[in-house]
Amino acid sequence: MSKKEFDRTRREFLLKSTLLSASTVTAPFALNLFTMNAIAAPIFTDYKALVCVFLAGGNDHNNMVIANDTNSLIGYQAARSIGGAGTIALNPSNMLPLSPLTPITDSIYGTSLTRSFALHPVMTDMQALFNAGHAAIIPNVGPLIGPLTNKTEYRNNLNGWRPTNLFSHSDQTAQWSNTNTNVTEKNYGWGGRIGDAISASNTNSQYTCMSTSGNSLFLAGKTINQYQITANGVPVPISGFTNFGLNANTLKDIITKQYSTNTNKFEMDHADVVNRAIAAQQNLADVFTQTAAMAPANDPAIQYPNPNNNNTLANNSLAIQLRTVARMIAGRSLLGTNRQVFFVTLGGFDTHDFQSTNHADLMARLSHGINYFYNQMVGLSDGVGGTMSNKVTLFTASDFGRTFASNGDGTDHGWGAHHFVSGGAVNGGKLYGSFPMTAVTGTVRDASTNPVTKFDNPIDVGSGNYIPQFSVDQYAATLAKWFGLDPVTDIPGIFPDLANFTTKDLGFML
């Protein structure tokens, strides 16, 4: 531990000790225990990483994971087969079946329906990962302050548990990134707060939270500053420091010199920040030199078959970002890290128009990228006889899901969405919880047996827009627990609204 980190830890210890002393008379004993445990931040000597793949724009999850049993397909085609060039329904014969699966029996409408599921036709890599048990699907996740089980509770805003400004890109991106509804916490993300909690495990905490996609609220911590690099793994440099030769060293002497002999705090802080940035740039340059073999020129592994160009191979921007993440994980010893949180993005999901072609390309990129990264982790030793696939968990997130109903050529803003979690530590090959009935209010349920039967989906708040069954808090807390955070002393402070839910761990991590 560096002197600076030691001083920070000492200050936090003294502050929390003072708070503990002040609270012993009036505060509950449980609160005192919480404070005492918070004093000793966990220090891990093994390695783990979380990798968030953010699907920017709101993914149409209904064409990513599809209920393809007969009853479900009737509702699906009724809602999405508008006809002509504008149809967004997928051909059932091309869907990729998921197996082996324990059939889900749904009795929401008074009868038991055995259901089966499939993926978008271009997601062959994701199908293989899921069927091999290396990935799980968490259906219908979204921002929730507390459980809302039907649209009456939604409309009445039961207990104030309905999030504000739903169906907004910016608001729901913020709610996915920061689940804490306390206004004083709005500038911090749960990825960054997890980084705060485990930063003592890293010799150099500067590399705890890493983004290949610019500044992210998700990685914003209270004590941890996220570090940004380009998609190709180039550290964002200080101007003039693209190399480390004589001229750069001369420039370093000039811009880090403290002219006031340590009496000017601005000069001291400026010199400290610049020195750290220069050192970080050099460290990362060393890592990417060390891991150059993972990024050969014209690497075919980062290419995916473009479904809109006769499956011609093309570079996958997501795979390129994930290759950079893989190289930093490979260089973890040089960086001095035992716990890291990464953030990458795949954009273009705001599919109001031309969804059939645009979404197919995005699904192909997503499927290929996740599989590419998993294979990179399988090929990377953990140093103790295993592979990094068991130490690294990738998960998806997005602004929101999109409506089940079509607008004619695409879909509109929604709420809950299905998500993938992948890695060797995932209890894979399963869907968790229940899966929304694939229908829109007023559509025919089973035209073959009862053409006049109508039904009203209790979690559809309009246009096939689903109330989430799981909150982001539950999804994130499950990942945080696997990462090493204590369910009693660490997780409640990051996800205070988790207390409103009975289930704190969704069970998809081993």
C-alpha positions as CSV (number, residue, x, y, z in Angstrom):
1,M,0.0,0.0,0.0
2,S,1.3,3.4,-0.9
3,K,1.7,6.2,1.6
4,K,-1.1,8.1,0.1
5,E,-3.5,5.1,0.3
6,F,-2.3,4.4,3.9
7,D,-3.1,8.0,4.8
8,R,-6.5,7.8,3.2
9,T,-7.3,4.5,5.0
10,R,-6.1,6.0,8.3
11,R,-8.3,9.1,7.8
12,E,-11.4,6.9,7.0
13,F,-10.6,4.7,10.1
14,L,-10.5,7.7,12.4
15,L,-13.6,9.3,10.9
16,K,-15.6,6.1,11.2
17,S,-14.2,5.5,14.7
18,T,-15.4,8.9,15.7
19,L,-18.9,8.3,14.2
20,L,-19.0,5.0,16.0
21,S,-18.2,6.6,19.4
22,A,-20.8,9.3,18.8
23,S,-23.5,6.7,17.9
24,T,-23.1,4.3,20.7
25,V,-25.6,6.0,22.9
26,T,-28.5,6.5,20.5
27,A,-27.9,4.3,17.5
28,P,-29.1,0.7,17.3
29,F,-26.6,-2.0,17.9
30,A,-26.9,-3.3,14.3
31,L,-25.9,0.2,13.0
32,N,-22.8,0.1,15.2
33,L,-21.9,-3.4,13.9
34,F,-22.4,-2.0,10.3
35,T,-20.0,0.9,11.1
36,M,-17.4,-1.4,12.7
37,N,-17.4,-3.7,9.7
38,A,-17.2,-0.7,7.3
39,I,-13.9,0.2,9.0
40,A,-12.2,-2.9,7.7
41,A,-12.6,-2.8,3.9
42,P,-12.2,-6.2,2.3
43,I,-8.7,-7.0,0.9
44,F,-8.6,-9.8,-1.6
45,T,-5.5,-11.5,-2.9
46,D,-7.1,-13.4,-5.7
47,Y,-8.3,-11.8,-8.9
48,K,-11.9,-11.1,-10.1
49,A,-13.3,-8.7,-12.7
50,L,-16.8,-7.5,-13.7
51,V,-17.3,-6.4,-17.3
52,C,-20.4,-4.3,-18.2
53,V,-21.4,-4.3,-21.8
54,F,-23.9,-1.4,-22.2
55,L,-26.3,-1.6,-25.1
56,A,-26.8,2.1,-25.7
57,G,-30.1,3.2,-27.0
58,G,-32.4,0.6,-25.5
59,N,-32.2,-3.0,-26.8
60,D,-35.2,-4.7,-28.3
61,H,-34.9,-7.7,-26.0
62,N,-38.1,-9.2,-27.5
63,N,-36.3,-10.1,-30.7
64,M,-33.2,-11.2,-28.8
65,V,-34.8,-13.8,-26.6
66,I,-38.1,-15.2,-27.9
67,A,-40.7,-17.5,-26.3
68,N,-41.2,-19.8,-29.3
69,D,-43.8,-22.3,-28.0
70,T,-47.1,-22.3,-30.0
71,N,-49.2,-20.1,-27.7
72,S,-46.4,-17.5,-27.2
73,L,-45.7,-17.3,-31.0
74,I,-49.3,-16.5,-31.7
75,G,-49.1,-13.4,-29.6
76,Y,-45.6,-12.5,-30.9
77,Q,-46.7,-12.6,-34.5
78,A,-49.9,-10.8,-33.9
79,A,-47.9,-7.9,-32.3
80,R,-45.0,-7.8,-34.7
81,S,-46.1,-9.0,-38.1
82,I,-47.5,-5.7,-39.3
83,G,-47.1,-6.9,-42.9
84,G,-45.1,-5.7,-45.9
85,A,-41.6,-4.3,-45.6
86,G,-42.2,-3.0,-42.1
87,T,-42.6,-6.3,-40.3
88,I,-40.2,-6.9,-37.5
89,A,-41.3,-10.4,-36.6
90,L,-38.6,-13.1,-36.9
91,N,-39.3,-16.3,-38.8
92,P,-39.9,-19.0,-36.2
93,S,-38.2,-21.6,-38.4
94,N,-34.9,-19.6,-38.2
95,M,-34.9,-19.0,-34.5
96,L,-32.2,-20.7,-32.5
97,P,-33.6,-23.0,-29.8
98,L,-32.2,-22.9,-26.3
99,S,-31.6,-26.3,-24.7
100,P,-31.4,-28.0,-22.4
101,L,-34.0,-26.1,-20.5
102,T,-36.3,-26.9,-17.6
103,P,-39.7,-25.9,-19.1
104,I,-41.2,-22.9,-17.5
105,T,-44.9,-23.4,-16.6
106,D,-46.8,-20.2,-16.6
107,S,-50.2,-20.1,-14.9
108,I,-50.8,-16.3,-14.9
109,Y,-54.0,-16.7,-16.8
110,G,-55.4,-19.7,-15.0
111,T,-54.0,-22.4,-17.3
112,S,-50.6,-24.1,-17.3
113,L,-48.5,-23.4,-20.4
114,T,-45.3,-25.2,-21.0
115,R,-43.0,-22.7,-22.8
116,S,-39.8,-22.9,-24.8
117,F,-37.3,-20.3,-25.9
118,A,-35.0,-19.3,-28.7
119,L,-32.5,-16.6,-29.7
120,H,-32.3,-14.3,-32.7
121,P,-31.2,-16.3,-35.8
122,V,-27.8,-14.6,-36.0
123,M,-26.8,-15.4,-32.4
124,T,-25.2,-18.8,-33.0
125,D,-22.3,-18.1,-30.7
126,M,-24.6,-17.0,-27.9
127,Q,-26.7,-20.1,-28.4
128,A,-23.6,-22.3,-28.1
129,L,-22.5,-20.5,-24.9
130,F,-25.9,-20.8,-23.3
131,N,-26.4,-24.4,-24.2
132,A,-22.9,-25.3,-22.9
133,G,-23.8,-23.7,-19.5
134,H,-21.5,-20.7,-19.9
135,A,-24.2,-18.1,-20.0
136,A,-27.5,-17.4,-18.4
137,I,-30.5,-15.2,-19.3
138,I,-32.1,-12.9,-16.7
139,P,-35.5,-12.0,-18.1
140,N,-37.2,-8.6,-17.6
141,V,-34.8,-6.6,-15.5
142,G,-35.1,-2.8,-15.0
143,P,-35.1,0.1,-12.6
144,L,-37.4,-0.3,-9.7
145,I,-37.4,1.2,-6.2
146,G,-39.6,-1.6,-4.8
147,P,-41.6,-4.5,-6.3
148,L,-44.6,-3.6,-8.5
149,T,-46.5,-6.7,-9.5
150,N,-49.3,-5.3,-11.7
151,K,-50.4,-2.2,-13.6
152,T,-52.8,-1.1,-10.8
153,E,-49.8,-0.8,-8.4
154,Y,-47.9,0.9,-11.2
155,R,-50.6,3.5,-11.9
156,N,-51.1,4.2,-8.2
157,N,-47.3,4.4,-7.6
158,L,-47.4,1.9,-4.7
159,N,-45.2,3.1,-1.9
160,G,-43.6,5.5,-4.3
161,W,-41.7,2.6,-5.9
162,R,-42.2,3.6,-9.5
163,P,-39.0,5.3,-10.9
164,T,-39.4,8.8,-12.2
165,N,-39.2,9.8,-15.9
166,L,-39.6,6.3,-17.3
167,F,-39.0,5.6,-21.0
168,S,-36.4,8.4,-21.2
169,H,-32.9,7.5,-22.5
170,S,-31.0,9.8,-20.2
171,D,-33.1,9.1,-17.1
172,Q,-33.1,5.4,-17.4
173,T,-29.4,5.2,-18.3
174,A,-28.8,7.2,-15.1
175,Q,-31.1,4.9,-13.1
176,W,-29.3,1.8,-14.5
177,S,-25.9,3.3,-13.6
178,N,-26.9,4.6,-10.2
179,T,-29.6,2.7,-8.4
180,N,-29.4,4.9,-5.2
181,T,-32.4,7.2,-5.2
182,N,-30.8,9.5,-2.5
183,V,-30.2,12.8,-4.2
184,T,-26.8,13.2,-2.6
185,E,-25.7,10.0,-4.3
186,K,-26.7,10.9,-7.9
187,N,-23.2,11.5,-9.1
188,Y,-22.0,8.0,-8.3
189,G,-22.5,4.7,-10.1
190,W,-22.8,1.3,-8.6
191,G,-19.7,0.1,-10.6
192,G,-17.7,2.9,-9.1
193,R,-19.1,2.3,-5.6
194,I,-18.1,-1.3,-5.9
195,G,-14.7,-0.1,-6.9
196,D,-14.6,2.1,-3.7
197,A,-15.4,-0.9,-1.6
198,I,-12.6,-3.1,-2.9
199,S,-9.9,-0.5,-3.8
200,A,-7.7,-1.6,-0.9
201,S,-7.2,-4.9,-2.7
202,N,-5.3,-3.1,-5.5
203,T,-1.7,-2.0,-5.1
204,N,-2.5,0.8,-7.5
205,S,-6.2,1.7,-7.2
206,Q,-6.0,3.9,-10.2
207,Y,-6.7,0.9,-12.4
208,T,-9.8,-0.3,-10.4
209,C,-12.4,1.1,-12.8
210,M,-11.6,1.2,-16.5
211,S,-13.7,2.5,-19.4
212,T,-13.1,2.0,-23.1
213,S,-16.1,4.3,-23.9
214,G,-15.3,7.6,-22.3
215,N,-16.6,9.0,-19.0
216,S,-19.3,6.9,-17.5
217,L,-21.6,7.5,-14.5
218,F,-21.6,3.7,-13.9
219,L,-17.9,3.9,-13.0
220,A,-18.0,7.1,-10.9
221,G,-16.9,6.3,-7.4
222,K,-16.6,8.5,-4.3
223,T,-12.9,7.7,-3.8
224,I,-12.1,5.9,-7.0
225,N,-11.5,7.8,-10.3
226,Q,-12.3,5.9,-13.4
227,Y,-9.5,5.6,-15.9
228,Q,-10.3,6.0,-19.6
229,I,-8.6,4.4,-22.5
230,T,-9.5,4.1,-26.2
231,A,-11.2,1.1,-27.7
232,N,-7.9,0.0,-29.0
233,G,-6.2,0.3,-25.6
234,V,-4.4,3.5,-26.1
235,P,-4.2,5.5,-22.9
236,V,-5.7,9.0,-23.3
237,P,-2.5,10.9,-23.2
238,I,-1.4,14.2,-21.8
239,S,-0.6,16.3,-24.9
240,G,3.0,16.0,-25.7
241,F,3.4,12.6,-24.0
242,T,2.8,10.2,-26.9
243,N,6.2,8.7,-26.2
244,F,8.6,8.8,-23.4
245,G,11.8,10.0,-24.9
246,L,14.1,13.0,-24.0
247,N,11.6,15.6,-25.1
248,A,8.8,14.1,-23.1
249,N,11.0,14.0,-20.0
250,T,12.0,17.6,-20.5
251,L,8.3,18.5,-20.8
252,K,7.5,16.5,-17.7
253,D,10.1,18.4,-15.7
254,I,8.5,21.7,-16.7
255,I,4.8,20.9,-16.1
256,T,5.4,19.1,-12.8
257,K,7.8,21.5,-11.2
258,Q,6.6,23.1,-8.0
259,Y,7.8,26.7,-8.1
260,S,6.5,27.7,-4.7
261,T,8.6,25.1,-2.7
262,N,5.5,23.1,-1.6
263,T,3.6,26.1,-0.3
264,N,1.1,26.4,-3.1
265,K,-1.6,23.8,-2.8
266,F,-2.7,24.3,-6.4
267,E,0.8,23.6,-7.7
268,M,1.2,20.6,-5.4
269,D,-2.1,19.1,-6.5
270,H,-1.4,19.9,-10.2
271,A,2.0,18.2,-10.0
272,D,0.5,15.2,-8.2
273,V,-2.2,14.7,-10.8
274,V,0.2,15.1,-13.8
275,N,2.7,12.8,-12.3
276,R,0.1,10.1,-11.7
277,A,-1.3,10.5,-15.2
278,I,2.2,10.2,-16.7
279,A,3.0,7.1,-14.6
280,A,-0.3,5.5,-15.6
281,Q,0.3,6.2,-19.2
282,Q,3.7,4.5,-19.0
283,N,2.3,1.5,-17.0
284,L,-0.4,0.9,-19.6
285,A,2.0,1.3,-22.4
286,D,4.1,-1.5,-20.8
287,V,1.0,-3.7,-20.4
288,F,0.1,-3.3,-24.0
289,T,3.6,-4.1,-25.1
290,Q,3.6,-7.2,-22.9
291,T,0.3,-8.4,-24.3
292,A,0.9,-7.5,-28.0
293,A,0.5,-11.2,-28.9
294,M,-3.2,-10.9,-28.0
295,A,-3.7,-8.3,-30.7
296,P,-2.1,-9.6,-34.0
297,A,-2.5,-7.5,-37.1
298,N,-5.7,-8.4,-39.1
299,D,-6.7,-10.8,-36.3
300,P,-9.6,-12.9,-37.7
301,A,-10.9,-13.6,-34.2
302,I,-12.3,-10.0,-33.9
303,Q,-14.2,-10.3,-37.2
304,Y,-17.9,-11.3,-37.2
305,P,-20.2,-12.3,-40.1
306,N,-22.2,-9.3,-41.1
307,P,-25.8,-10.6,-41.7
308,N,-26.6,-7.6,-43.9
309,N,-23.7,-8.2,-46.2
310,N,-24.0,-11.9,-47.0
311,N,-22.2,-12.7,-43.8
312,T,-19.0,-11.1,-45.1
313,L,-16.4,-10.9,-42.3
314,A,-15.9,-7.4,-40.8
315,N,-14.2,-6.1,-37.7
316,N,-16.5,-6.1,-34.6
317,S,-16.2,-2.8,-32.6
318,L,-17.4,-4.6,-29.5
319,A,-14.8,-7.4,-29.8
320,I,-12.1,-4.8,-30.3
321,Q,-13.1,-3.1,-27.0
322,L,-13.3,-6.5,-25.2
323,R,-9.8,-7.4,-26.6
324,T,-8.5,-4.3,-24.8
325,V,-10.2,-5.5,-21.6
326,A,-8.7,-8.9,-22.0
327,R,-5.2,-7.4,-22.4
328,M,-5.6,-5.4,-19.2
329,I,-6.7,-8.5,-17.4
330,A,-3.6,-10.3,-18.8
331,G,-1.5,-7.5,-17.5
332,R,-3.1,-7.4,-14.0
333,S,0.2,-8.2,-12.2
334,L,2.0,-5.3,-13.8
335,L,-0.9,-3.0,-13.0
336,G,-1.1,-4.2,-9.4
337,T,-4.8,-5.1,-9.4
338,N,-6.8,-7.9,-7.8
339,R,-10.3,-6.5,-8.4
340,Q,-11.4,-4.5,-11.5
341,V,-14.6,-3.2,-13.0
342,F,-14.7,-2.5,-16.8
343,F,-17.2,-0.6,-18.9
344,V,-17.6,-1.0,-22.7
345,T,-20.5,0.0,-25.0
346,L,-22.2,-1.1,-28.2
347,G,-24.3,1.7,-29.6
348,G,-27.1,1.9,-32.2
349,F,-30.0,0.3,-30.3
350,D,-32.5,3.2,-30.6
351,T,-34.3,1.2,-33.3
352,H,-37.5,3.2,-34.1
353,D,-36.9,2.6,-37.8
354,F,-35.3,0.0,-40.0
355,Q,-35.1,-2.4,-37.0
356,S,-35.1,-5.7,-39.0
357,T,-31.7,-4.9,-40.6
358,N,-30.1,-2.7,-37.9
359,H,-31.0,-5.0,-35.0
360,A,-29.8,-8.1,-36.8
361,D,-26.4,-6.5,-37.2
362,L,-26.3,-5.5,-33.5
363,M,-27.3,-9.0,-32.4
364,A,-24.5,-10.5,-34.5
365,R,-22.0,-8.1,-33.0
366,L,-23.2,-8.8,-29.4
367,S,-23.2,-12.6,-29.8
368,H,-19.8,-12.7,-31.5
369,G,-18.3,-10.2,-29.0
370,I,-19.4,-12.1,-25.9
371,N,-18.2,-15.4,-27.3
372,Y,-14.9,-13.9,-28.4
373,F,-14.3,-12.5,-24.9
374,Y,-15.2,-15.8,-23.2
375,N,-12.7,-17.6,-25.4
376,Q,-10.0,-15.1,-24.5
377,M,-10.6,-15.7,-20.8
378,V,-10.5,-19.5,-21.4
379,G,-7.1,-19.1,-23.1
380,L,-5.7,-17.0,-20.3
381,S,-4.2,-18.7,-17.2
382,D,-5.2,-17.6,-13.7
383,G,-1.7,-18.6,-12.5
384,V,-3.0,-21.3,-10.1
385,G,-3.9,-24.1,-12.6
386,G,-7.1,-22.7,-13.9
387,T,-8.3,-20.1,-16.5
388,M,-9.5,-16.6,-16.1
389,S,-12.9,-17.6,-17.4
390,N,-13.9,-18.5,-13.8
391,K,-12.5,-15.2,-12.5
392,V,-14.2,-12.8,-14.9
393,T,-18.0,-12.2,-15.4
394,L,-19.5,-10.3,-18.3
395,F,-23.0,-8.9,-18.1
396,T,-25.2,-6.7,-20.3
397,A,-27.1,-3.6,-19.4
398,S,-29.1,-1.1,-21.5
399,D,-31.2,2.1,-21.1
400,F,-34.4,0.0,-21.2
401,G,-36.1,-2.6,-23.2
402,R,-38.4,-1.7,-26.1
403,T,-42.1,-2.2,-26.7
404,F,-43.4,-5.6,-27.7
405,A,-45.7,-3.9,-30.1
406,S,-44.2,-2.6,-33.4
407,N,-44.6,1.0,-34.5
408,G,-44.6,-0.3,-38.1
409,D,-40.8,-0.4,-38.8
410,G,-39.3,-0.6,-35.4
411,T,-40.1,-0.3,-31.7
412,D,-40.4,2.4,-29.1
413,H,-39.1,3.1,-25.6
414,G,-39.9,0.6,-23.0
415,W,-38.9,-0.5,-19.5
416,G,-37.9,-4.1,-18.4
417,A,-35.5,-6.0,-20.6
418,H,-33.8,-9.4,-20.8
419,H,-30.0,-9.6,-20.2
420,F,-27.1,-12.0,-20.6
421,V,-24.5,-12.9,-18.0
422,S,-21.5,-15.0,-19.1
423,G,-18.5,-16.6,-17.6
424,G,-17.2,-19.7,-15.9
425,A,-18.7,-18.7,-12.5
426,V,-22.2,-18.3,-14.0
427,N,-24.8,-20.9,-13.2
428,G,-25.6,-21.0,-16.9
429,G,-27.9,-22.7,-19.3
430,K,-30.9,-21.3,-17.5
431,L,-33.5,-18.5,-17.6
432,Y,-34.2,-17.1,-14.1
433,G,-37.6,-16.2,-12.7
434,S,-40.6,-15.9,-15.0
435,F,-40.7,-14.8,-18.6
436,P,-43.3,-12.2,-19.7
437,M,-46.3,-13.5,-21.6
438,T,-45.6,-12.5,-25.2
439,A,-48.7,-10.6,-26.0
440,V,-50.2,-7.2,-26.1
441,T,-53.4,-6.2,-24.4
442,G,-56.3,-7.1,-26.7
443,T,-54.5,-9.6,-29.0
444,V,-55.9,-13.1,-29.5
445,R,-54.3,-15.7,-27.3
446,D,-54.9,-18.9,-29.3
447,A,-56.8,-18.3,-32.5
448,S,-56.7,-22.1,-33.3
449,T,-58.8,-23.1,-30.2
450,N,-60.7,-19.9,-29.2
451,P,-60.6,-17.1,-31.8
452,V,-62.5,-14.7,-29.6
453,T,-60.5,-15.1,-26.4
454,K,-58.8,-11.8,-25.3
455,F,-56.4,-11.4,-22.4
456,D,-54.9,-8.7,-20.4
457,N,-51.3,-9.0,-19.4
458,P,-51.1,-7.7,-15.8
459,I,-47.5,-6.4,-16.1
460,D,-48.1,-4.7,-19.5
461,V,-48.4,-0.9,-18.9
462,G,-49.1,-0.3,-22.6
463,S,-47.8,-1.5,-26.0
464,G,-46.2,-4.5,-24.5
465,N,-44.2,-2.4,-22.1
466,Y,-43.3,-4.6,-19.1
467,I,-43.0,-3.9,-15.4
468,P,-39.7,-5.5,-14.5
469,Q,-39.8,-8.7,-12.5
470,F,-36.3,-8.0,-11.1
471,S,-34.8,-4.6,-10.2
472,V,-31.4,-3.5,-11.3
473,D,-30.5,-3.6,-7.6
474,Q,-31.2,-7.3,-7.4
475,Y,-29.3,-8.0,-10.6
476,A,-26.3,-5.9,-9.5
477,A,-26.2,-7.1,-5.9
478,T,-26.0,-10.7,-7.2
479,L,-22.9,-9.7,-9.2
480,A,-21.5,-7.7,-6.3
481,K,-21.8,-10.6,-3.9
482,W,-19.9,-12.9,-6.3
483,F,-17.3,-10.1,-6.5
484,G,-16.7,-10.4,-2.8
485,L,-18.8,-7.7,-1.2
486,D,-20.4,-8.6,2.0
487,P,-24.3,-8.9,1.8
488,V,-24.6,-7.4,5.3
489,T,-22.0,-4.7,5.6
490,D,-21.1,-3.7,2.0
491,I,-24.0,-4.3,-0.4
492,P,-26.8,-2.4,1.5
493,G,-24.7,0.8,1.5
494,I,-24.4,0.7,-2.3
495,F,-28.0,-0.6,-3.0
496,P,-30.2,0.8,-0.2
497,D,-33.4,0.1,-2.1
498,L,-32.5,-3.6,-2.1
499,A,-34.1,-3.7,1.4
500,N,-37.5,-3.3,-0.4
501,F,-37.1,-6.7,-2.1
502,T,-37.5,-10.1,-0.5
503,T,-34.9,-11.8,-2.9
504,K,-31.5,-10.2,-2.6
505,D,-29.5,-12.8,-4.6
506,L,-31.1,-14.0,-7.9
507,G,-28.9,-17.2,-7.9
508,F,-27.3,-16.9,-11.3
509,M,-23.7,-16.9,-9.9
510,L,-22.1,-20.0,-8.5
